[in-house]
């Protein structure tokens, strides 16, 4: 099982990623491992996750979310039903 996730960084920016184990990935990020972009914005916390049966479907969703505005991501995190089900708004 794979997960698409959104992290909120210390500067309140969002980071979208994919992992099999989100908790482990967050620990990895918070240890300063991974991209320089996220290292500069520590600590991070998980604000949203979505389960996917394949890596391909999780990556597709990740790419979709990376193109979304902050307002749209905030609505998804807040539980706006149309966005939660993966539909475009």
C-alpha positions in Angstrom: 0.0 0.0 0.0 1.2 3.5 -0.8 0.2 6.9 0.5 0.2 10.3 -1.0 0.7 12.8 1.8 0.8 16.6 2.5 3.2 17.9 5.1 3.0 21.4 6.7 6.4 22.9 7.2 7.5 25.2 10.0 7.1 28.2 7.6 3.5 27.0 6.9 4.3 25.9 3.3 3.1 22.6 2.1 5.1 19.7 0.8 3.5 16.9 -1.2 5.0 13.4 -1.4 4.6 9.7 -1.6 5.6 6.9 0.8 4.8 3.4 1.9 5.3 4.4 5.5 4.3 8.0 6.1 5.4 8.1 9.8 8.9 6.8 8.8 9.1 9.3 6.0 8.3 12.2 8.3 10.9 11.0 10.8 13.4 10.9 7.9 12.5 14.5 6.8 12.6 15.8 10.4 16.1 14.3 10.8 17.2 16.6 8.0 17.5 13.9 5.4 16.1 14.3 1.9 15.8 17.4 -0.1 17.5 20.7 0.7 14.1 22.5 0.2 12.4 20.6 3.1 15.6 20.7 5.3 15.3 24.5 5.3 11.7 24.3 6.5 11.9 21.9 9.5 10.1 20.6 11.4 7.3 19.2 9.4 4.0 17.5 10.3 1.5 15.4 8.4 -1.7 17.2 7.7 -3.3 14.9 5.1 -2.8 11.3 3.7 -4.6 9.3 1.1 -4.1 5.6 0.5 -3.4 4.1 -2.9 -3.1 0.5 -4.1 -0.2 1.2 -6.4 2.9 3.4 -6.5 1.7 4.6 -9.9 -1.7 5.8 -8.6 0.0 7.5 -5.7 2.5 9.3 -8.0 -0.3 10.4 -10.3 -2.2 12.0 -7.3 1.1 13.6 -6.1 1.7 15.2 -9.4 -1.9 16.5 -9.5 -1.7 18.0 -6.0 1.7 19.6 -6.7 -0.1 21.7 -9.4 -2.9 22.8 -7.1 -3.0 26.2 -5.4 -2.5 26.6 -1.7 -6.2 27.4 -1.3 -7.2 24.1 -3.0 -4.7 22.1 -0.8 -6.1 23.8 2.3 -9.6 22.9 1.3 -8.5 19.3 0.8 -6.8 19.2 4.2 -10.0 20.7 5.7 -12.1 17.9 4.3 -13.9 19.5 1.4 -15.8 16.4 0.2 -15.3 16.9 -3.6 -11.6 17.3 -3.2 -11.3 14.4 -0.7 -12.7 12.0 -3.2 -10.0 13.0 -5.7 -12.2 15.0 -8.0 -11.1 18.4 -9.4 -12.7 21.5 -8.1 
